[in-house]
């Protein structure tokens, strides 16, 4: 096809726009690794979970739709009966749900090598989450910020005990370039009068990349991270984040998976129709869309790489706002206040 000729040129990594998740992980064993994939019941998340499981990882599918995830789990087990795949409920728009998920995961005593923050919503009408936060910002950023925040202790413990690099992977999009002019509207996050569907989407995706960059900066500058956890019977909170201590081996990166045919544009009937018809000629399949995620999560080429933005399994330049470390620090403090 024309798309293969136009987009098939390989980058420095040896992979291209047309590479699939199975291709970028060929010959790589994930045996002994445990990965959480949010939004794993469909699209890129589902293919990411399937590929990691095929490579031997113990995959925890963190999803809102349990039936869809169970069906995918059954498909994977039909292909690879020895695969380890669990399904756990997670609603990222609800901080209570995120806390319950993290508490249950920690209670299981599982290690955590890879955290893939993949789930998201796109350009939806204005609404507020149960916590009173604009829904795109709540789901795409705050939920993943809190999830990462609560599981860092487990990731740190796993990396120290296994001597295997932990990897945090934030899946965003080139949509981060369409954020509001000021980047993050801290004082107007919940202001419906200035709400723009695409501006708010871009803002939430910009927040994803700033989150990964700030994590990487803290890992690199301090070369370590200490998490003090205060657990209650029905509530999991965190305190004393980032106390200096030697020896953490965790990276954090963000990526654009490419544009694939998904249900993200379901709130835009005309665009969705074009997306699903003409888009078939130039858009990626889910197998191709999950490639960069699986590459960042598993490939040896990415070992030690942190604070980077990737596209088509190669390094890529984000927007100027995405490289603003003062904005990343302010977002971190703002998000921390929201979740605690």
Order of alpha helices (4+ residues) and beta strands (2+ residues): alpha-alpha-beta-alpha-beta-alpha-beta-alpha-beta-alpha-beta-alpha-beta-beta-beta-alpha-alpha-alpha-beta-beta-alpha
